[in-house]
Amino acid sequence: MTIDTEIFQTLVKMPESLKKEILHYAEYLLEKHAKIESSQEQLEQLHGYGSWAGQIIMSDDFDEPLEL
């Protein structure tokens, strides 16, 4: 049985008032998900992967023990 079938079978058993609440919550979740995806896409466009390439330089003795 798929999750869609389980959701549908559960919804069929509910009174109309609960179905309305579920609809409102589902719409809220979709809107929230769209905002999260949008903000992640904006960050990728602003900074993109590898946007700091060549801008961070480490000294040659980075791995050497520190002097005490």
mmCIF file as gemmi writes it, N, C-alpha and C atoms, coordinates in Angstrom:
data_model
loop_
_atom_site.group_PDB
_atom_site.id
_atom_site.type_symbol
_atom_site.label_atom_id
_atom_site.label_alt_id
_atom_site.label_comp_id
_atom_site.label_asym_id
_atom_site.label_entity_id
_atom_site.label_seq_id
_atom_site.pdbx_PDB_ins_code
_atom_site.Cartn_x
_atom_site.Cartn_y
_atom_site.Cartn_z
_atom_site.occupancy
_atom_site.B_iso_or_equiv
_atom_site.pdbx_formal_charge
_atom_site.auth_seq_id
_atom_site.auth_asym_id
_atom_site.pdbx_PDB_model_num
ATOM 1 N N . MET Axp A 1 ? 0.853 -1.172 0 1 0 ? 1 A 1
ATOM 2 C CA . MET Axp A 1 ? 0 0 0 1 0 ? 1 A 1
ATOM 3 C C . MET Axp A 1 ? 0.908 1.248 0 1 0 ? 1 A 1
ATOM 4 N N . THR Axp A 2 ? 0.607 2.185 -0.862 1 0 ? 2 A 1
ATOM 5 C CA . THR Axp A 2 ? 1.412 3.401 -0.935 1 0 ? 2 A 1
ATOM 6 C C . THR Axp A 2 ? 0.946 4.414 0.103 1 0 ? 2 A 1
ATOM 7 N N . ILE Axp A 3 ? 1.793 5.38 0.357 1 0 ? 3 A 1
ATOM 8 C CA . ILE Axp A 3 ? 1.445 6.42 1.325 1 0 ? 3 A 1
ATOM 9 C C . ILE Axp A 3 ? 0.233 7.218 0.845 1 0 ? 3 A 1
ATOM 10 N N . ASP Axp A 4 ? 0.122 7.435 -0.465 1 0 ? 4 A 1
ATOM 11 C CA . ASP Axp A 4 ? -1.038 8.158 -1.001 1 0 ? 4 A 1
ATOM 12 C C . ASP Axp A 4 ? -2.342 7.419 -0.697 1 0 ? 4 A 1
ATOM 13 N N . THR Axp A 5 ? -2.31 6.112 -0.844 1 0 ? 5 A 1
ATOM 14 C CA . THR Axp A 5 ? -3.496 5.297 -0.559 1 0 ? 5 A 1
ATOM 15 C C . THR Axp A 5 ? -3.846 5.367 0.924 1 0 ? 5 A 1
ATOM 16 N N . GLU Axp A 6 ? -2.826 5.278 1.772 1 0 ? 6 A 1
ATOM 17 C CA . GLU Axp A 6 ? -3.07 5.348 3.215 1 0 ? 6 A 1
ATOM 18 C C . GLU Axp A 6 ? -3.66 6.699 3.606 1 0 ? 6 A 1
ATOM 19 N N . ILE Axp A 7 ? -3.115 7.764 3.036 1 0 ? 7 A 1
ATOM 20 C CA . ILE Axp A 7 ? -3.635 9.107 3.334 1 0 ? 7 A 1
ATOM 21 C C . ILE Axp A 7 ? -5.087 9.214 2.888 1 0 ? 7 A 1
ATOM 22 N N . PHE Axp A 8 ? -5.371 8.752 1.684 1 0 ? 8 A 1
ATOM 23 C CA . PHE Axp A 8 ? -6.738 8.838 1.16 1 0 ? 8 A 1
ATOM 24 C C . PHE Axp A 8 ? -7.711 8.037 2.019 1 0 ? 8 A 1
ATOM 25 N N . GLN Axp A 9 ? -7.338 6.821 2.393 1 0 ? 9 A 1
ATOM 26 C CA . GLN Axp A 9 ? -8.22 5.981 3.204 1 0 ? 9 A 1
ATOM 27 C C . GLN Axp A 9 ? -8.491 6.616 4.568 1 0 ? 9 A 1
ATOM 28 N N . THR Axp A 10 ? -7.496 7.278 5.119 1 0 ? 10 A 1
ATOM 29 C CA . THR Axp A 10 ? -7.681 7.957 6.398 1 0 ? 10 A 1
ATOM 30 C C . THR Axp A 10 ? -8.585 9.173 6.242 1 0 ? 10 A 1
ATOM 31 N N . LEU Axp A 11 ? -8.379 9.94 5.177 1 0 ? 11 A 1
ATOM 32 C CA . LEU Axp A 11 ? -9.194 11.131 4.943 1 0 ? 11 A 1
ATOM 33 C C . LEU Axp A 11 ? -10.666 10.796 4.746 1 0 ? 11 A 1
ATOM 34 N N . VAL Axp A 12 ? -10.938 9.712 4.076 1 0 ? 12 A 1
ATOM 35 C CA . VAL Axp A 12 ? -12.32 9.313 3.811 1 0 ? 12 A 1
ATOM 36 C C . VAL Axp A 12 ? -13.091 9.095 5.116 1 0 ? 12 A 1
ATOM 37 N N . LYS Axp A 13 ? -12.416 8.635 6.141 1 0 ? 13 A 1
ATOM 38 C CA . LYS Axp A 13 ? -13.055 8.34 7.423 1 0 ? 13 A 1
ATOM 39 C C . LYS Axp A 13 ? -13.318 9.588 8.26 1 0 ? 13 A 1
ATOM 40 N N . MET Axp A 14 ? -12.702 10.718 7.929 1 0 ? 14 A 1
ATOM 41 C CA . MET Axp A 14 ? -12.772 11.907 8.77 1 0 ? 14 A 1
ATOM 42 C C . MET Axp A 14 ? -14.012 12.75 8.504 1 0 ? 14 A 1
ATOM 43 N N . PRO Axp A 15 ? -14.467 13.456 9.532 1 0 ? 15 A 1
ATOM 44 C CA . PRO Axp A 15 ? -15.562 14.408 9.313 1 0 ? 15 A 1
ATOM 45 C C . PRO Axp A 15 ? -15.044 15.628 8.547 1 0 ? 15 A 1
ATOM 46 N N . GLU Axp A 16 ? -15.944 16.376 7.932 1 0 ? 16 A 1
ATOM 47 C CA . GLU Axp A 16 ? -15.588 17.521 7.094 1 0 ? 16 A 1
ATOM 48 C C . GLU Axp A 16 ? -14.728 18.552 7.83 1 0 ? 16 A 1
ATOM 49 N N . SER Axp A 17 ? -15.01 18.784 9.105 1 0 ? 17 A 1
ATOM 50 C CA . SER Axp A 17 ? -14.251 19.791 9.851 1 0 ? 17 A 1
ATOM 51 C C . SER Axp A 17 ? -12.768 19.418 9.939 1 0 ? 17 A 1
ATOM 52 N N . LEU Axp A 18 ? -12.482 18.15 10.153 1 0 ? 18 A 1
ATOM 53 C CA . LEU Axp A 18 ? -11.09 17.706 10.199 1 0 ? 18 A 1
ATOM 54 C C . LEU Axp A 18 ? -10.442 17.759 8.817 1 0 ? 18 A 1
ATOM 55 N N . LYS Axp A 19 ? -11.213 17.455 7.791 1 0 ? 19 A 1
ATOM 56 C CA . LYS Axp A 19 ? -10.674 17.517 6.429 1 0 ? 19 A 1
ATOM 57 C C . LYS Axp A 19 ? -10.243 18.949 6.087 1 0 ? 19 A 1
ATOM 58 N N . LYS Axp A 20 ? -11.037 19.933 6.544 1 0 ? 20 A 1
ATOM 59 C CA . LYS Axp A 20 ? -10.68 21.331 6.301 1 0 ? 20 A 1
ATOM 60 C C . LYS Axp A 20 ? -9.378 21.689 7.021 1 0 ? 20 A 1
ATOM 61 N N . GLU Axp A 21 ? -9.234 21.22 8.257 1 0 ? 21 A 1
ATOM 62 C CA . GLU Axp A 21 ? -8.006 21.479 9.007 1 0 ? 21 A 1
ATOM 63 C C . GLU Axp A 21 ? -6.798 20.861 8.313 1 0 ? 21 A 1
ATOM 64 N N . ILE Axp A 22 ? -6.97 19.654 7.82 1 0 ? 22 A 1
ATOM 65 C CA . ILE Axp A 22 ? -5.874 18.974 7.126 1 0 ? 22 A 1
ATOM 66 C C . ILE Axp A 22 ? -5.519 19.72 5.843 1 0 ? 22 A 1
ATOM 67 N N . LEU Axp A 23 ? -6.52 20.197 5.126 1 0 ? 23 A 1
ATOM 68 C CA . LEU Axp A 23 ? -6.271 20.959 3.907 1 0 ? 23 A 1
ATOM 69 C C . LEU Axp A 23 ? -5.472 22.217 4.217 1 0 ? 23 A 1
ATOM 70 N N . HIS Axp A 24 ? -5.86 22.944 5.251 1 0 ? 24 A 1
ATOM 71 C CA . HIS Axp A 24 ? -5.152 24.169 5.635 1 0 ? 24 A 1
ATOM 72 C C . HIS Axp A 24 ? -3.707 23.859 6.021 1 0 ? 24 A 1
ATOM 73 N N . TYR Axp A 25 ? -3.514 22.775 6.765 1 0 ? 25 A 1
ATOM 74 C CA . TYR Axp A 25 ? -2.173 22.402 7.19 1 0 ? 25 A 1
ATOM 75 C C . TYR Axp A 25 ? -1.321 21.981 5.99 1 0 ? 25 A 1
ATOM 76 N N . ALA Axp A 26 ? -1.904 21.235 5.069 1 0 ? 26 A 1
ATOM 77 C CA . ALA Axp A 26 ? -1.177 20.808 3.873 1 0 ? 26 A 1
ATOM 78 C C . ALA Axp A 26 ? -0.769 22.02 3.037 1 0 ? 26 A 1
ATOM 79 N N . GLU Axp A 27 ? -1.653 23.003 2.906 1 0 ? 27 A 1
ATOM 80 C CA . GLU Axp A 27 ? -1.318 24.224 2.162 1 0 ? 27 A 1
ATOM 81 C C . GLU Axp A 27 ? -0.191 24.976 2.857 1 0 ? 27 A 1
ATOM 82 N N . TYR Axp A 28 ? -0.244 25.032 4.188 1 0 ? 28 A 1
ATOM 83 C CA . TYR Axp A 28 ? 0.819 25.673 4.963 1 0 ? 28 A 1
ATOM 84 C C . TYR Axp A 28 ? 2.156 24.973 4.715 1 0 ? 28 A 1
ATOM 85 N N . LEU Axp A 29 ? 2.163 23.645 4.757 1 0 ? 29 A 1
ATOM 86 C CA . LEU Axp A 29 ? 3.398 22.895 4.54 1 0 ? 29 A 1
ATOM 87 C C . LEU Axp A 29 ? 3.963 23.137 3.141 1 0 ? 29 A 1
ATOM 88 N N . LEU Axp A 30 ? 3.102 23.165 2.14 1 0 ? 30 A 1
ATOM 89 C CA . LEU Axp A 30 ? 3.562 23.429 0.775 1 0 ? 30 A 1
ATOM 90 C C . LEU Axp A 30 ? 4.18 24.817 0.654 1 0 ? 30 A 1
ATOM 91 N N . GLU Axp A 31 ? 3.541 25.796 1.262 1 0 ? 31 A 1
ATOM 92 C CA . GLU Axp A 31 ? 4.059 27.171 1.218 1 0 ? 31 A 1
ATOM 93 C C . GLU Axp A 31 ? 5.405 27.252 1.94 1 0 ? 31 A 1
ATOM 94 N N . LYS Axp A 32 ? 5.504 26.613 3.09 1 0 ? 32 A 1
ATOM 95 C CA . LYS Axp A 32 ? 6.745 26.61 3.863 1 0 ? 32 A 1
ATOM 96 C C . LYS Axp A 32 ? 7.869 25.938 3.062 1 0 ? 32 A 1
ATOM 97 N N . HIS Axp A 33 ? 7.558 24.829 2.428 1 0 ? 33 A 1
ATOM 98 C CA . HIS Axp A 33 ? 8.538 24.099 1.627 1 0 ? 33 A 1
ATOM 99 C C . HIS Axp A 33 ? 9.01 24.948 0.445 1 0 ? 33 A 1
ATOM 100 N N . ALA Axp A 34 ? 8.099 25.653 -0.191 1 0 ? 34 A 1
ATOM 101 C CA . ALA Axp A 34 ? 8.449 26.504 -1.332 1 0 ? 34 A 1
ATOM 102 C C . ALA Axp A 34 ? 9.381 27.636 -0.882 1 0 ? 34 A 1
ATOM 103 N N . LYS Axp A 35 ? 9.132 28.205 0.295 1 0 ? 35 A 1
ATOM 104 C CA . LYS Axp A 35 ? 9.993 29.277 0.814 1 0 ? 35 A 1
ATOM 105 C C . LYS Axp A 35 ? 11.392 28.754 1.105 1 0 ? 35 A 1
ATOM 106 N N . ILE Axp A 36 ? 11.481 27.575 1.683 1 0 ? 36 A 1
ATOM 107 C CA . ILE Axp A 36 ? 12.792 26.993 2.006 1 0 ? 36 A 1
ATOM 108 C C . ILE Axp A 36 ? 13.574 26.737 0.722 1 0 ? 36 A 1
ATOM 109 N N . GLU Axp A 37 ? 12.931 26.143 -0.278 1 0 ? 37 A 1
ATOM 110 C CA . GLU Axp A 37 ? 13.611 25.883 -1.549 1 0 ? 37 A 1
ATOM 111 C C . GLU Axp A 37 ? 14.045 27.179 -2.21 1 0 ? 37 A 1
ATOM 112 N N . SER Axp A 38 ? 13.188 28.191 -2.155 1 0 ? 38 A 1
ATOM 113 C CA . SER Axp A 38 ? 13.501 29.476 -2.762 1 0 ? 38 A 1
ATOM 114 C C . SER Axp A 38 ? 14.705 30.117 -2.092 1 0 ? 38 A 1
ATOM 115 N N . SER Axp A 39 ? 14.755 30.078 -0.764 1 0 ? 39 A 1
ATOM 116 C CA . SER Axp A 39 ? 15.873 30.696 -0.053 1 0 ? 39 A 1
ATOM 117 C C . SER Axp A 39 ? 17.173 29.937 -0.316 1 0 ? 39 A 1
ATOM 118 N N . GLN Axp A 40 ? 17.116 28.617 -0.447 1 0 ? 40 A 1
ATOM 119 C CA . GLN Axp A 40 ? 18.306 27.835 -0.755 1 0 ? 40 A 1
ATOM 120 C C . GLN Axp A 40 ? 18.805 28.164 -2.159 1 0 ? 40 A 1
ATOM 121 N N . GLU Axp A 41 ? 17.894 28.322 -3.112 1 0 ? 41 A 1
ATOM 122 C CA . GLU Axp A 41 ? 18.283 28.67 -4.475 1 0 ? 41 A 1
ATOM 123 C C . GLU Axp A 41 ? 18.911 30.058 -4.517 1 0 ? 41 A 1
ATOM 124 N N . GLN Axp A 42 ? 18.376 30.994 -3.74 1 0 ? 42 A 1
ATOM 125 C CA . GLN Axp A 42 ? 18.926 32.34 -3.698 1 0 ? 42 A 1
ATOM 126 C C . GLN Axp A 42 ? 20.347 32.322 -3.14 1 0 ? 42 A 1
ATOM 127 N N . LEU Axp A 43 ? 20.581 31.551 -2.093 1 0 ? 43 A 1
ATOM 128 C CA . LEU Axp A 43 ? 21.921 31.453 -1.535 1 0 ? 43 A 1
ATOM 129 C C . LEU Axp A 43 ? 22.9 30.877 -2.551 1 0 ? 43 A 1
ATOM 130 N N . GLU Axp A 44 ? 22.47 29.852 -3.275 1 0 ? 44 A 1
ATOM 131 C CA . GLU Axp A 44 ? 23.336 29.248 -4.277 1 0 ? 44 A 1
ATOM 132 C C . GLU Axp A 44 ? 23.645 30.236 -5.396 1 0 ? 44 A 1
ATOM 133 N N . GLN Axp A 45 ? 22.677 31.062 -5.766 1 0 ? 45 A 1
ATOM 134 C CA . GLN Axp A 45 ? 22.909 32.044 -6.817 1 0 ? 45 A 1
ATOM 135 C C . GLN Axp A 45 ? 23.858 33.136 -6.34 1 0 ? 45 A 1
ATOM 136 N N . LEU Axp A 46 ? 23.712 33.562 -5.084 1 0 ? 46 A 1
ATOM 137 C CA . LEU Axp A 46 ? 24.571 34.615 -4.548 1 0 ? 46 A 1
ATOM 138 C C . LEU Axp A 46 ? 26.007 34.135 -4.359 1 0 ? 46 A 1
ATOM 139 N N . HIS Axp A 47 ? 26.143 32.96 -3.755 1 0 ? 47 A 1
ATOM 140 C CA . HIS Axp A 47 ? 27.466 32.497 -3.382 1 0 ? 47 A 1
ATOM 141 C C . HIS Axp A 47 ? 27.947 31.337 -4.233 1 0 ? 47 A 1
ATOM 142 N N . GLY Axp A 48 ? 27.067 30.545 -4.716 1 0 ? 48 A 1
ATOM 143 C CA . GLY Axp A 48 ? 27.413 29.421 -5.571 1 0 ? 48 A 1
ATOM 144 C C . GLY Axp A 48 ? 28.489 28.515 -4.991 1 0 ? 48 A 1
ATOM 145 N N . TYR Axp A 49 ? 28.503 27.304 -5.453 1 0 ? 49 A 1
ATOM 146 C CA . TYR Axp A 49 ? 29.517 26.363 -5.006 1 0 ? 49 A 1
ATOM 147 C C . TYR Axp A 49 ? 30.843 26.748 -5.649 1 0 ? 49 A 1
ATOM 148 N N . GLY Axp A 50 ? 31.878 26.769 -4.846 1 0 ? 50 A 1
ATOM 149 C CA . GLY Axp A 50 ? 33.207 27.09 -5.351 1 0 ? 50 A 1
ATOM 150 C C . GLY Axp A 50 ? 33.456 28.572 -5.534 1 0 ? 50 A 1
ATOM 151 N N . SER Axp A 51 ? 32.587 29.427 -5.008 1 0 ? 51 A 1
ATOM 152 C CA . SER Axp A 51 ? 32.756 30.862 -5.206 1 0 ? 51 A 1
ATOM 153 C C . SER Axp A 51 ? 33.965 31.42 -4.455 1 0 ? 51 A 1
ATOM 154 N N . TRP Axp A 52 ? 34.485 30.684 -3.473 1 0 ? 52 A 1
ATOM 155 C CA . TRP Axp A 52 ? 35.671 31.116 -2.732 1 0 ? 52 A 1
ATOM 156 C C . TRP Axp A 52 ? 36.949 30.504 -3.3 1 0 ? 52 A 1
ATOM 157 N N . ALA Axp A 53 ? 36.827 29.764 -4.38 1 0 ? 53 A 1
ATOM 158 C CA . ALA Axp A 53 ? 38.002 29.1 -4.958 1 0 ? 53 A 1
ATOM 159 C C . ALA Axp A 53 ? 39.08 30.13 -5.284 1 0 ? 53 A 1
ATOM 160 N N . GLY Axp A 54 ? 40.309 29.835 -4.846 1 0 ? 54 A 1
ATOM 161 C CA . GLY Axp A 54 ? 41.451 30.709 -5.11 1 0 ? 54 A 1
ATOM 162 C C . GLY Axp A 54 ? 41.535 31.92 -4.199 1 0 ? 54 A 1
ATOM 163 N N . GLN Axp A 55 ? 40.605 32.103 -3.275 1 0 ? 55 A 1
ATOM 164 C CA . GLN Axp A 55 ? 40.613 33.275 -2.415 1 0 ? 55 A 1
ATOM 165 C C . GLN Axp A 55 ? 41.142 32.975 -1.016 1 0 ? 55 A 1
ATOM 166 N N . ILE Axp A 56 ? 41.281 31.711 -0.683 1 0 ? 56 A 1
ATOM 167 C CA . ILE Axp A 56 ? 41.807 31.33 0.625 1 0 ? 56 A 1
ATOM 168 C C . ILE Axp A 56 ? 43.176 30.699 0.401 1 0 ? 56 A 1
ATOM 169 N N . ILE Axp A 57 ? 44.173 31.257 1.057 1 0 ? 57 A 1
ATOM 170 C CA . ILE Axp A 57 ? 45.537 30.783 0.867 1 0 ? 57 A 1
ATOM 171 C C . ILE Axp A 57 ? 46.07 30.307 2.22 1 0 ? 57 A 1
ATOM 172 N N . MET Axp A 58 ? 46.679 29.128 2.223 1 0 ? 58 A 1
ATOM 173 C CA . MET Axp A 58 ? 47.278 28.578 3.443 1 0 ? 58 A 1
ATOM 174 C C . MET Axp A 58 ? 48.793 28.655 3.314 1 0 ? 58 A 1
ATOM 175 N N . SER Axp A 59 ? 49.438 28.886 4.438 1 0 ? 59 A 1
ATOM 176 C CA . SER Axp A 59 ? 50.894 28.951 4.409 1 0 ? 59 A 1
ATOM 177 C C . SER Axp A 59 ? 51.471 27.568 4.138 1 0 ? 59 A 1
ATOM 178 N N . ASP Axp A 60 ? 52.721 27.558 3.628 1 0 ? 60 A 1
ATOM 179 C CA . ASP Axp A 60 ? 53.368 26.282 3.289 1 0 ? 60 A 1
ATOM 180 C C . ASP Axp A 60 ? 53.607 25.415 4.514 1 0 ? 60 A 1
ATOM 181 N N . ASP Axp A 61 ? 53.793 26.045 5.687 1 0 ? 61 A 1
ATOM 182 C CA . ASP Axp A 61 ? 54.092 25.268 6.898 1 0 ? 61 A 1
ATOM 183 C C . ASP Axp A 61 ? 52.835 25.025 7.749 1 0 ? 61 A 1
ATOM 184 N N . PHE Axp A 62 ? 51.692 25.014 7.136 1 0 ? 62 A 1
ATOM 185 C CA . PHE Axp A 62 ? 50.42 24.849 7.852 1 0 ? 62 A 1
ATOM 186 C C . PHE Axp A 62 ? 50.396 23.568 8.697 1 0 ? 62 A 1
ATOM 187 N N . ASP Axp A 63 ? 50.939 22.482 8.167 1 0 ? 63 A 1
ATOM 188 C CA . ASP Axp A 63 ? 50.893 21.189 8.852 1 0 ? 63 A 1
ATOM 189 C C . ASP Axp A 63 ? 52.047 20.99 9.848 1 0 ? 63 A 1
ATOM 190 N N . GLU Axp A 64 ? 52.944 21.912 9.924 1 0 ? 64 A 1
ATOM 191 C CA . GLU Axp A 64 ? 54.089 21.782 10.828 1 0 ? 64 A 1
ATOM 192 C C . GLU Axp A 64 ? 53.641 21.976 12.266 1 0 ? 64 A 1
ATOM 193 N N . PRO Axp A 65 ? 54.333 21.348 13.225 1 0 ? 65 A 1
ATOM 194 C CA . PRO Axp A 65 ? 53.992 21.539 14.643 1 0 ? 65 A 1
ATOM 195 C C . PRO Axp A 65 ? 54.208 22.984 15.069 1 0 ? 65 A 1
ATOM 196 N N . LEU Axp A 66 ? 53.421 23.457 16 1 0 ? 66 A 1
ATOM 197 C CA . LEU Axp A 66 ? 53.543 24.808 16.515 1 0 ? 66 A 1
ATOM 198 C C . LEU Axp A 66 ? 54.728 24.892 17.489 1 0 ? 66 A 1
ATOM 199 N N . GLU Axp A 67 ? 55.344 26.051 17.517 1 0 ? 67 A 1
ATOM 200 C CA . GLU Axp A 67 ? 56.437 26.249 18.47 1 0 ? 67 A 1
ATOM 201 C C . GLU Axp A 67 ? 55.835 26.518 19.847 1 0 ? 67 A 1
ATOM 202 N N . LEU Axp A 68 ? 56.438 25.944 20.861 1 0 ? 68 A 1
ATOM 203 C CA . LEU Axp A 68 ? 55.967 26.137 22.229 1 0 ? 68 A 1
ATOM 204 C C . LEU Axp A 68 ? 56.751 27.173 22.953 1 0 ? 68 A 1
